[in-house]
Amino acid sequence: MHDIGEGTVRRIDWQELLPAVLLLRIFNAALGVRIMLLAFIGFGLNILLLSNLSVRKDFYAILPPHYNYQNLGLRHPIAEQLQHTVLVPALFFKQLGIEFLTFQAQPLIACFGSILIWLFFGGLILRTAALRLTVDESESLRQKLVFLRKRGLGFASSLIILSIGVLCCLLPVWFCGWLASFPALSHFICFLLPVPMLFAFLAAILTAGLIFGFPLLLAAVAVEGADGFDAVSRMFSYLYQRPLHYALYWIYAAVLGFAGYAVVSFFIWATLYLTAMCFPTNIGMFGNQHVSTMRFGWCSFIPTAYLFSWFWTSSAAIYILLRRSVDATPFDDVYRLKKPEPLPLPKMEIKEL
């Protein structure tokens, strides 16, 4: 609150009083042209990679035999789009994960290729959202690429450092398990069982941080310009000091994201539906037999791109909120490539008497 003259309150800074108000800006930021374009391109390249690798060209081949989307009774356009946008890709990536565990070549390439794509485009989205949510500024594409050249290595190194930490904790556990396979050493290993259990506990902590806290890892690099070690340190500090805040922020952001997804899906569907109704039915592109295909083709692609833009924008906003809660850092504190020059001091003139 700003007190201006004789105790009169002229303006209330709601973001200072209620920091969670920052999450209300996610919808506007995620629908920004630059963020949506980056999410659209990233999602398109990801689908192109998966389809070219022939991991699963037919999405519906992974559905159970008794499951048929035409027999579900979901006739409402929003319900149909939600099914095609969320359910089918979810089953697709689940099947991809099962094939990934078998160490086949194509799923390995697909997973690592997807990670690289989203490290690049997700980093650009995070950087754009960080500037939008903190100082309400924007950088040109050239400036974003310069940022990636200088600080972009932190996106990959933070994940690599945390993954190496998990493997280093699991190595003693695997080694003790290998020693326990020898009958002469089994009793000795059982006596030292608390040691591998301690390393397994540390591996569980690091794995939980990697699974649930990786958005904070990447956001730390985008907001702070941090390196890999600094990003890992900040992630564990914020995640384990404020776990309830972290969970509630994501629940709040998910509710807003679902509402935004419904709005985006409705307007995309309405636009295509009205366009199709204005054309004669004998025109192949907008004929009745192609309306459903056209609707599913576009309306399941653009809203899905919005989901990616919402996710990365939410990650930046939640990181900023946790940083303020733990470190009391102001909202407008963000890493810049070129710090703004300070205002010049006023010139003083000395008059001779």
Secondary structure per residue as TSV (DSSP state, phi and psi in degrees):
chain	resnum	aa	ss	phi	psi
A	1	M	-	360.0	142.0
A	2	H	E	-109.2	122.0
A	3	D	E	-99.4	113.7
A	4	I	-	-122.0	99.7
A	5	G	S	74.7	110.3
A	6	E	T	55.4	40.4
A	7	G	T	71.0	17.4
A	8	T	-	-87.8	123.4
A	9	V	E	-86.1	115.9
A	10	R	E	-99.7	-26.9
A	11	R	E	-152.3	142.1
A	12	I	-	-111.6	123.1
A	13	D	-	-88.3	92.6
A	14	W	H	-65.7	-28.6
A	15	Q	H	-68.4	-29.5
A	16	E	H	-78.3	-37.3
A	17	L	H	-73.9	-43.4
A	18	L	-	-126.0	90.8
A	19	P	G	-58.7	-28.3
A	20	A	G	-64.9	-11.8
A	21	V	G	-60.4	-23.9
A	22	L	G	-58.0	-30.7
A	23	L	G	-66.2	-22.8
A	24	L	G	-67.8	-18.0
A	25	R	G	-86.1	-3.1
A	26	I	H	-63.1	-42.2
A	27	F	H	-60.3	-48.7
A	28	N	H	-64.0	-41.0
A	29	A	H	-67.9	-41.3
A	30	A	H	-67.6	-27.0
A	31	L	T	-88.3	4.4
A	32	G	S	-60.2	147.6
A	33	V	H	-60.7	-43.5
A	34	R	H	-67.3	-43.4
A	35	I	H	-67.9	-44.1
A	36	M	H	-63.4	-37.8
A	37	L	H	-65.9	-43.2
A	38	L	H	-63.2	-42.7
A	39	A	H	-65.8	-38.8
A	40	F	H	-62.9	-46.0
A	41	I	H	-68.0	-43.5
A	42	G	H	-61.9	-44.0
A	43	F	H	-65.8	-39.8
A	44	G	H	-63.9	-42.6
A	45	L	H	-65.5	-36.0
A	46	N	H	-64.3	-45.8
A	47	I	H	-64.8	-39.4
A	48	L	H	-62.9	-41.5
A	49	L	H	-61.9	-46.7
A	50	L	H	-66.6	-38.9
A	51	S	H	-71.3	-37.2
A	52	N	H	-69.8	-29.6
A	53	L	T	-77.6	-9.4
A	54	S	T	57.8	35.5
A	55	V	S	-65.9	-51.3
A	56	R	-	-151.9	91.3
A	57	K	S	-70.3	-35.5
A	58	D	-	-97.3	107.9
A	59	F	G	-61.0	-37.1
A	60	Y	G	-77.2	-9.2
A	61	A	G	-69.5	-20.2
A	62	I	G	-89.0	-6.4
A	63	L	S	-75.1	149.3
A	64	P	-	-60.6	155.2
A	65	P	T	-59.8	-36.8
A	66	H	T	-82.2	-2.7
A	67	Y	-	-97.1	117.6
A	68	N	-	-135.2	120.0
A	69	Y	G	-64.5	-19.7
A	70	Q	G	-79.3	-15.2
A	71	N	G	-104.5	11.4
A	72	L	S	-86.8	-12.5
A	73	G	-	77.6	14.4
A	74	L	-	-89.0	85.9
A	75	R	-	-95.4	-16.4
A	76	H	S	-71.4	136.3
A	77	P	H	-56.4	-42.5
A	78	I	H	-64.1	-40.5
A	79	A	H	-65.4	-39.8
A	80	E	H	-66.2	-41.4
A	81	Q	H	-66.0	-40.4
A	82	L	H	-61.9	-39.3
A	83	Q	I	-65.9	-47.2
A	84	H	I	-70.3	-30.9
A	85	T	I	-82.2	-37.7
A	86	V	I	-104.1	-50.0
A	87	L	I	-69.4	-51.1
A	88	V	H	-65.2	-47.8
A	89	P	H	-61.5	-32.9
A	90	A	H	-63.7	-44.9
A	91	L	H	-66.2	-34.0
A	92	F	H	-62.9	-48.7
A	93	F	H	-71.0	-27.2
A	94	K	H	-64.7	-45.3
A	95	Q	H	-64.5	-37.1
A	96	L	H	-62.7	-39.4
A	97	G	H	-65.3	-37.3
A	98	I	H	-64.8	-42.0
A	99	E	H	-70.2	-30.0
A	100	F	H	-63.9	-35.8
A	101	L	H	-68.4	-19.0
A	102	T	T	-85.2	0.4
A	103	F	T	59.8	39.3
A	104	Q	-	-79.7	155.7
A	105	A	H	-67.4	-49.2
A	106	Q	H	-64.9	-45.1
A	107	P	H	-61.6	-34.9
A	108	L	H	-63.0	-45.7
A	109	I	H	-64.0	-40.4
A	110	A	H	-63.4	-43.7
A	111	C	H	-67.4	-49.2
A	112	F	H	-69.2	-34.1
A	113	G	H	-65.5	-40.3
A	114	S	H	-64.1	-39.6
A	115	I	H	-62.3	-44.2
A	116	L	H	-65.3	-39.4
A	117	I	H	-61.2	-45.3
A	118	W	H	-82.1	-19.2
A	119	L	H	-66.3	-36.3
A	120	F	H	-75.9	-58.3
A	121	F	H	-73.5	-35.8
A	122	G	H	-63.9	-37.8
A	123	G	H	-63.8	-40.4
A	124	L	H	-64.7	-41.2
A	125	I	H	-66.0	-43.1
A	126	L	H	-61.1	-42.4
A	127	R	H	-64.3	-43.5
A	128	T	H	-63.8	-44.2
A	129	A	H	-67.6	-36.9
A	130	A	H	-61.6	-44.7
A	131	L	H	-68.7	-35.7
A	132	R	H	-68.4	-39.7
A	133	L	H	-82.8	-21.6
A	134	T	H	-97.8	-62.7
A	135	V	T	-110.9	3.4
A	136	D	-	54.8	47.0
A	137	E	-	-124.4	172.8
A	138	S	-	-139.6	152.5
A	139	E	-	-112.3	153.0
A	140	S	-	-74.1	166.9
A	141	L	H	-61.7	-37.0
A	142	R	H	-63.4	-41.3
A	143	Q	H	-66.8	-36.9
A	144	K	H	-65.8	-39.4
A	145	L	H	-67.2	-35.6
A	146	V	H	-64.5	-40.0
A	147	F	H	-62.2	-43.3
A	148	L	H	-64.3	-36.0
A	149	R	H	-67.3	-37.0
A	150	K	H	-85.6	-42.1
A	151	R	H	-119.3	-4.6
A	152	G	T	-64.9	-22.4
A	153	L	H	-62.6	-24.5
A	154	G	H	-64.7	-28.4
A	155	F	H	-60.9	-46.8
A	156	A	H	-80.7	-39.7
A	157	S	H	-65.9	-33.6
A	158	S	H	-63.8	-42.3
A	159	L	H	-67.4	-39.2
A	160	I	H	-66.3	-43.2
A	161	I	H	-60.6	-44.7
A	162	L	H	-68.0	-38.0
A	163	S	H	-66.5	-40.0
A	164	I	H	-64.8	-37.8
A	165	G	H	-61.1	-40.9
A	166	V	H	-63.0	-44.6
A	167	L	H	-65.2	-39.7
A	168	C	H	-64.4	-33.0
A	169	C	H	-75.0	-29.6
A	170	L	H	-82.3	-23.3
A	171	L	H	-59.1	-47.2
A	172	P	H	-60.8	-34.4
A	173	V	H	-66.2	-46.1
A	174	W	H	-63.4	-39.0
A	175	F	H	-64.8	-42.3
A	176	C	H	-66.5	-36.1
A	177	G	H	-64.9	-35.7
A	178	W	H	-69.0	-40.5
A	179	L	H	-65.7	-33.5
A	180	A	T	-68.4	-14.8
A	181	S	T	-73.3	-15.7
A	182	F	S	-88.3	127.3
A	183	P	H	-59.5	-35.5
A	184	A	H	-68.9	-23.6
A	185	L	H	-106.3	-3.5
A	186	S	H	-63.0	-42.0
A	187	H	H	-68.1	-36.4
A	188	F	H	-66.7	-40.4
A	189	I	H	-67.3	-37.3
A	190	C	H	-64.0	-33.5
A	191	F	H	-68.9	-32.5
A	192	L	T	-97.1	20.7
A	193	L	T	-58.2	-34.7
A	194	P	H	-58.9	-26.8
A	195	V	H	-67.0	-54.2
A	196	P	H	-64.1	-28.7
A	197	M	H	-66.7	-35.6
A	198	L	H	-64.2	-44.2
A	199	F	H	-65.9	-36.1
A	200	A	H	-65.4	-37.0
A	201	F	H	-64.6	-42.5
A	202	L	H	-63.4	-39.0
A	203	A	H	-64.3	-36.8
A	204	A	H	-65.8	-40.1
A	205	I	H	-63.5	-45.2
A	206	L	H	-66.8	-38.4
A	207	T	H	-66.4	-40.9
A	208	A	H	-62.6	-39.5
A	209	G	H	-63.9	-38.7
A	210	L	H	-68.4	-39.2
A	211	I	H	-75.2	-49.0
A	212	F	H	-92.2	-21.1
A	213	G	H	-109.2	6.5
A	214	F	H	-64.1	-28.5
A	215	P	H	-61.9	-34.5
A	216	L	H	-69.8	-33.3
A	217	L	H	-58.4	-52.4
A	218	L	H	-71.2	-35.0
A	219	A	H	-66.4	-33.6
A	220	A	H	-62.2	-37.4
A	221	V	H	-69.8	-41.9
A	222	A	H	-70.1	-38.1
A	223	V	H	-85.4	-43.8
A	224	E	H	-97.5	-15.3
A	225	G	-	67.6	31.0
A	226	A	-	-77.0	156.8
A	227	D	-	-86.0	-175.8
A	228	G	H	-62.4	-45.5
A	229	F	H	-67.1	-41.3
A	230	D	H	-64.7	-39.6
A	231	A	H	-63.8	-42.3
A	232	V	H	-64.1	-42.1
A	233	S	H	-62.2	-44.9
A	234	R	H	-65.9	-39.6
A	235	M	H	-60.9	-48.5
A	236	F	H	-66.7	-36.4
A	237	S	H	-62.9	-46.4
A	238	Y	H	-76.9	-38.7
A	239	L	H	-69.0	-44.6
A	240	Y	H	-90.1	-14.8
A	241	Q	H	-86.7	-29.0
A	242	R	S	-130.3	57.8
A	243	P	H	-66.3	-38.0
A	244	L	H	-68.7	-41.4
A	245	H	H	-59.1	-43.8
A	246	Y	H	-60.9	-45.4
A	247	A	H	-66.1	-43.3
A	248	L	H	-67.0	-37.3
A	249	Y	H	-62.2	-41.5
A	250	W	H	-69.2	-36.4
A	251	I	H	-64.3	-44.6
A	252	Y	H	-62.3	-44.9
A	253	A	H	-65.6	-34.5
A	254	A	H	-66.3	-39.9
A	255	V	H	-62.4	-46.2
A	256	L	H	-65.3	-37.2
A	257	G	H	-66.0	-39.5
A	258	F	H	-65.5	-39.7
A	259	A	H	-63.9	-42.5
A	260	G	H	-64.6	-37.9
A	261	Y	H	-62.9	-42.1
A	262	A	H	-63.3	-40.3
A	263	V	H	-65.3	-46.6
A	264	V	H	-62.8	-44.4
A	265	S	H	-62.6	-41.3
A	266	F	H	-63.5	-46.3
A	267	F	H	-69.4	-35.8
A	268	I	H	-66.6	-45.5
A	269	W	H	-63.5	-43.7
A	270	A	H	-62.7	-39.4
A	271	T	H	-62.8	-46.8
A	272	L	H	-70.4	-36.9
A	273	Y	H	-66.4	-44.1
A	274	L	H	-67.7	-34.7
A	275	T	H	-64.4	-42.5
A	276	A	H	-66.7	-35.2
A	277	M	H	-71.3	-24.5
A	278	C	T	-83.2	-6.9
A	279	F	S	-105.3	149.0
A	280	P	-	-61.9	151.0
A	281	T	T	-72.5	-15.2
A	282	N	T	-85.8	-2.8
A	283	I	S	-84.9	123.7
A	284	G	G	-57.6	-40.8
A	285	M	G	-65.6	-34.4
A	286	F	G	-117.0	17.3
A	287	G	S	-67.4	164.4
A	288	N	H	-60.2	-35.8
A	289	Q	H	-72.6	-13.5
A	290	H	H	-109.3	-5.7
A	291	V	H	-63.6	-44.5
A	292	S	H	-63.5	-43.8
A	293	T	H	-62.7	-43.8
A	294	M	H	-64.4	-41.1
A	295	R	H	-64.2	-46.6
A	296	F	H	-69.0	-33.9
A	297	G	H	-63.8	-48.4
A	298	W	H	-85.4	-42.6
A	299	C	H	-74.7	-12.7
A	300	S	T	-98.1	-7.7
A	301	F	T	-96.6	-49.9
A	302	I	H	-67.1	-47.2
A	303	P	H	-61.6	-33.2
A	304	T	H	-66.9	-38.4
A	305	A	H	-61.5	-35.6
A	306	Y	H	-64.4	-37.0
A	307	L	H	-61.2	-39.6
A	308	F	H	-67.3	-43.4
A	309	S	H	-64.0	-38.7
A	310	W	H	-63.6	-42.1
A	311	F	H	-62.8	-48.5
A	312	W	H	-71.2	-35.9
A	313	T	H	-65.9	-41.0
A	314	S	H	-62.6	-37.7
A	315	S	H	-60.6	-44.0
A	316	A	H	-64.8	-43.0
A	317	A	H	-65.6	-42.4
A	318	I	H	-67.3	-37.8
A	319	Y	H	-61.8	-43.4
A	320	I	H	-62.9	-39.7
A	321	L	H	-66.7	-44.2
A	322	L	H	-66.8	-37.5
A	323	R	H	-62.7	-40.2
A	324	R	H	-68.6	-37.7
A	325	S	H	-69.3	-38.3
A	326	V	H	-88.8	-49.2
A	327	D	H	-101.4	-2.3
A	328	A	-	56.6	38.0
A	329	T	-	-83.4	135.0
A	330	P	-	-61.2	155.9
A	331	F	T	-63.7	-34.4
A	332	D	T	-87.9	13.6
A	333	D	-	-89.5	109.1
A	334	V	-	-143.2	148.8
A	335	Y	-	-71.2	134.7
A	336	R	-	-126.5	145.8
A	337	L	S	-66.3	-40.8
A	338	K	S	-127.7	111.7
A	339	K	-	-66.9	140.3
A	340	P	-	-63.5	137.9
A	341	E	-	-70.4	140.4
A	342	P	-	-68.5	152.7
A	343	L	-	-65.3	140.5
A	344	P	-	-67.1	148.4
A	345	L	-	-71.6	145.2
A	346	P	-	-66.1	142.2
A	347	K	-	-75.9	138.8
A	348	M	-	-108.8	129.2
A	349	E	-	-106.1	132.9
A	350	I	-	-105.1	118.2
A	351	K	-	-96.5	136.0
A	352	E	-	-81.3	136.1
A	353	L	-	-79.2	360.0
